Amino acid sequence: MKSILVVEDEPAISQVLKVYLQKAGFQVEQAFTGDEAIVKFELESPTLVLLDVMLPGRDGWTILKEIREKSSCPVIMLTALGDVNYRLSGLHGGADDYITKPFVADEVVARVHAVLRRSGNISKENGIKQFGSLQIDRKAHSVKLKGIEVELTPRDLSLFIFLSEHPNQTFTREQLIDKVWGMDYDGSDRAVDLSIKRIRKSLGNWPEKEGEIKTFRGLGYQFCVYENRS
């Protein structure tokens, strides 16, 4: 059974989320502080984390950073802060989605399913592709550069695999949102830019002579490969 870690300091909200998620067939663990969240994350190894931003002790941003340092587990941020800068902060930090309070519990469940569906679909792909020193194994859900595993969040990995399946083809932000984030995504298309930035950073040692993720101003992004393509 897939498990969800709900990190929310308001007991009433946490309990509502737990009830709705359990009805949807998930096992639910609860944490009410940042410190408790890290302990339960390490003990339970959840399938997904619902993470409130405003927490006693370590806040949600800090917890997200700590999770990303050790895991690519999907994370959905929960907060009453609706300003676009906060949304971008969460996405820039590696969050897979962002839900603003007040929210409808059914919507949260739908978002959870959507994020898990995106991350799960990646592992159903078959085959290994080699682009010079860069290896993409879609079946194993992994990317290796010069034999070393490249750490990517589920959404970043989904985007990167999609681009790698269409080398030397340019996609607009809107097309990438549609193909990777899904039609239910209602956030800013800046999420694409932030995801590309993180992927480029993770691929910092990929030789330019082999390939790159290239920006075409006014058009979009392209996974360019130059040699050793298979």
Secondary structure as the mmCIF struct_conf table of DSSP 4:
data_model
#
loop_
_struct_conf.conf_type_id
_struct_conf.id
_struct_conf.beg_label_comp_id
_struct_conf.beg_label_asym_id
_struct_conf.beg_label_seq_id
_struct_conf.end_label_comp_id
_struct_conf.end_label_asym_id
_struct_conf.end_label_seq_id
STRN STRN1 SER A 3 VAL A 7
BEND BEND1 ASP A 9 ASP A 9
HELX_RH_AL_P HELX_RH_AL_P1 PRO A 11 LYS A 23
TURN_TY1_P TURN_TY1_P1 ALA A 24 GLY A 25
STRN STRN2 GLN A 27 ALA A 31
BEND BEND2 THR A 33 THR A 33
HELX_RH_AL_P HELX_RH_AL_P2 GLY A 34 GLU A 44
BEND BEND3 THR A 47 THR A 47
STRN STRN3 LEU A 48 ASP A 52
BEND BEND4 VAL A 53 MET A 54
BEND BEND5 PRO A 56 ARG A 58
HELX_RH_AL_P HELX_RH_AL_P3 GLY A 60 LYS A 70
STRN STRN4 VAL A 75 THR A 79
BEND BEND6 ALA A 80 ALA A 80
HELX_RH_AL_P HELX_RH_AL_P4 VAL A 84 HIS A 92
TURN_TY1_P TURN_TY1_P2 GLY A 93 GLY A 94
BEND BEND7 ASP A 96 ASP A 96
STRN STRN5 ASP A 97 THR A 100
BEND BEND8 LYS A 101 PRO A 102
HELX_RH_AL_P HELX_RH_AL_P5 ALA A 105 SER A 123
TURN_TY1_P TURN_TY1_P3 LYS A 124 LYS A 124
STRN STRN6 ILE A 128 PHE A 131
TURN_TY1_P TURN_TY1_P4 GLY A 132 SER A 133
STRN STRN7 LEU A 134 ASP A 137
TURN_TY1_P TURN_TY1_P5 ARG A 138 HIS A 141
STRN STRN8 SER A 142 LEU A 145
TURN_TY1_P TURN_TY1_P6 LYS A 146 GLY A 147
STRN STRN9 ILE A 148 GLU A 149
HELX_LH_PP_P HELX_LH_PP_P1 VAL A 150 GLU A 151
HELX_RH_AL_P HELX_RH_AL_P6 PRO A 154 SER A 164
TURN_TY1_P TURN_TY1_P7 GLU A 165 GLU A 165
BEND BEND9 HIS A 166 HIS A 166
TURN_TY1_P TURN_TY1_P8 PRO A 167 ASN A 168
STRN STRN10 THR A 170 PHE A 171
HELX_RH_AL_P HELX_RH_AL_P7 ARG A 173 LEU A 176
HELX_RH_PI_P HELX_RH_PI_P1 ILE A 177 TRP A 181
TURN_TY1_P TURN_TY1_P9 MET A 183 ASP A 184
BEND BEND10 GLY A 187 GLY A 187
TURN_TY1_P TURN_TY1_P10 ASP A 189 ASP A 189
HELX_RH_AL_P HELX_RH_AL_P8 ARG A 190 SER A 202
TURN_TY1_P TURN_TY1_P11 LEU A 203 ASN A 205
BEND BEND11 TRP A 206 TRP A 206
TURN_TY1_P TURN_TY1_P12 GLU A 208 GLU A 210
STRN STRN11 GLY A 211 PHE A 216
TURN_TY1_P TURN_TY1_P13 ARG A 217 LEU A 219
STRN STRN12 GLY A 220 VAL A 225
BEND BEND12 GLU A 227 ASN A 228
STRN STRN13 ARG A 229 ARG A 229
#
